[in-house]
């Protein structure tokens, strides 16, 4: 049987633990604000891919309850869609 290569494969250490907090859901970000992608494994909706864990990016726009974040990856930039539970403000 072929090995499963799902969305959360090889991410056991990255996606371990996590607690739900209503304060994380109620965060509000502005455009051009710097944010850190910090995945909360307790909340599955709006979760970006685990390869972006710990990446720093810039808010481009708001789309529904989620935000579009531009993250530099090598020589290019990627746009990811993530909800507020998975983002934290850079101080």
C-alpha positions as CSV (number, residue, x, y, z in Angstrom):
1,X,0.0,0.0,0.0
2,X,1.3,3.5,-0.9
3,X,2.3,5.8,1.9
4,X,-0.1,8.7,2.7
5,X,1.3,12.2,2.0
6,X,-1.4,14.3,3.5
7,X,-1.5,17.9,4.5
8,X,-0.1,17.3,8.0
9,X,2.4,14.6,7.1
10,X,5.9,15.0,8.7
11,X,4.6,17.8,11.0
12,X,4.2,16.0,14.3
13,X,6.6,18.2,16.2
14,X,5.4,21.4,14.5
15,X,1.7,20.7,15.2
16,X,2.0,19.4,18.7
17,X,-0.1,20.8,21.6
18,X,-2.0,24.1,21.2
19,X,-5.0,25.5,23.1
20,X,-8.0,27.4,21.9
21,X,-8.2,31.1,23.0
22,X,-11.0,33.4,22.0
23,X,-8.6,36.4,22.2
24,X,-6.7,34.9,19.2
25,X,-9.9,34.8,17.2
26,X,-10.8,38.4,17.9
27,X,-7.4,39.9,16.8
28,X,-7.6,42.5,14.1
29,X,-4.7,43.4,11.7
30,X,-4.2,46.3,9.3
31,X,-2.8,46.1,5.8
32,X,1.0,46.4,5.5
33,X,1.3,45.1,9.1
34,X,4.1,42.6,9.9
35,X,2.9,39.3,11.3
36,X,4.4,36.0,12.3
37,X,2.8,32.7,11.2
38,X,2.4,30.7,14.3
39,X,0.2,27.7,13.6
40,X,-2.3,26.7,16.4
41,X,-2.9,23.0,15.9
42,X,-6.1,23.1,18.0
43,X,-7.9,25.0,15.3
44,X,-7.9,23.3,11.9
45,X,-9.9,25.9,9.9
46,X,-7.8,28.5,8.1
47,X,-4.5,26.7,8.9
48,X,-1.7,27.5,6.5
49,X,0.7,24.8,5.3
50,X,3.1,23.6,8.0
51,X,6.1,24.7,5.8
52,X,5.2,28.3,6.7
53,X,5.4,27.7,10.5
54,X,7.6,30.5,12.0
55,X,7.7,32.6,8.8
56,X,7.3,36.4,8.9
57,X,5.1,38.1,6.4
58,X,3.1,41.2,5.6
59,X,-0.7,41.5,5.6
60,X,-1.9,42.3,2.0
61,X,-5.7,42.2,2.5
62,X,-8.6,40.8,4.5
63,X,-10.7,38.1,2.8
64,X,-13.7,37.1,4.9
65,X,-12.5,36.0,8.3
66,X,-9.0,35.3,7.0
67,X,-6.1,37.5,5.9
68,X,-3.8,37.2,2.8
69,X,-0.2,37.2,4.0
70,X,2.7,37.7,1.7
71,X,5.7,35.6,2.8
72,X,9.1,35.8,1.2
73,X,10.4,32.3,0.2
74,X,13.9,32.4,-1.4
75,X,13.9,34.8,-4.3
76,X,10.0,34.8,-4.6
77,X,7.1,35.7,-2.4
78,X,4.2,33.5,-1.7
79,X,0.7,34.5,-0.7
80,X,-1.0,32.4,1.9
81,X,-4.5,32.6,3.4
82,X,-4.6,32.2,7.2
83,X,-7.1,33.0,9.9
84,X,-6.2,35.2,12.9
85,X,-5.7,32.2,15.2
86,X,-2.6,31.3,13.2
87,X,-1.1,34.8,13.1
88,X,0.6,36.9,15.7
89,X,1.7,40.5,15.7
90,X,5.4,41.3,15.4
91,X,6.5,43.7,18.1
